[in-house]
Amino acid sequence: MKIQNIHVFDGQNVLEGLYDVFIQNHRISKICVHDPASGGCEEEILDAAGRWLLPGLIDLHVHLTWNGKEDPAADITHSTREENMLETVSNALKYLKHGITSVRDLGSPDDAALHVGKAIEKGQIAGPRIFATGMSLIMTGGHDPFHGLSVDGPWEALKGVRTQVKKGAKVIKISATGGVYGRESGESVDDTELRQEEVDMIIDEAHRRKVPVTAHAIGEKGIRACLAAGIDCIEHGHFIQPDMARQMAEQNTALVPTLYVYRNLAQNPDIPAYARKKSLEVVQQHSKAANCACREGVLIGTGSDAGSPNTPHPSLLEEILAMEQAGFSRIDVLRAATSNAAKILGMNGKLGTVSEDAFADLLIIDGNPAEDLQALKVPYAVIADGRLYYSINQN
Ligand SMILES: [Zn+2]
């Protein structure tokens, strides 16, 4: 396949001029300056007429089993396992059309997202690449029990890591602190949940198995415990202080701030009142921490927390716009949604980039996203794993 006559944002920068991009065997085989005289030979040609090509977008924080309505945790609790599995499949199917070609699922009951990810990998259904954790690791009574595997003490923590790795988890997710959405009482964002020795064991064992670890972490003490143990990524990170941001940059701990979902939780009257109240308490702090991390050079990726209350699948564009509104430059936001996110997935050079040998997960849009991020809203075409999945002309 050949995509011709197109501008390129390559995951890092907007390239000068127009290009022709060749795809073979799922990958980008060649990129060259557009040559109007060259034919396509036997290739399938997509003439982009000066549109914009960028890497398929990556959402690093989703919950495919949650439905994104007013109280998804209550909904899954009242549904059967089979119903939850179908919900997971139907939500996964919503992503590709919007140009989101990879997602990282950070918690699903019965490991539903892990199973759906495998079905997509086998080609049984067409969906985004899913980098799933399956069940997250939490203390007994900890944050997000709906998809949590309770581990108490270092040896259970070790067993938890091994259990999830055996099931095929691409990342281990832990609840390091309480959250705003979760349980109505008995949970606070300042609470440190897993103990230091449990966090240490989880990260040490996961790294022995070459699997990264990320943490739901809002309060300062909980984030510090994760950083001390050498965690790979922090989710949310509302109370990151400047010295912590410097530590993150030095030890390559990434941040997925998920700004949109907390603003939305704080403002929306339709979600559970306790969650709204707790969001309001932390939302001011949130953009301050994310900007501080950005200034200190922390690797930052986009994550929407889609599936959470009133946060439907997909909500990545909303997160992208929230980051811009919080003060991130457009080019930084675009990097966060492509090359940075791929690095956080351990897929540097393979995803999140328009470069030779990378997987051909690509998005074609009408305008320059570096000038207006809204250009991402309605894709002109989406190519997933080297195949044209969606084109506005055919749908
Ligand atoms: Zn989440």
Residues whose N, C-alpha, C, O or C-beta is under 5 A from the ligand:
A	BS01	ZN	D305
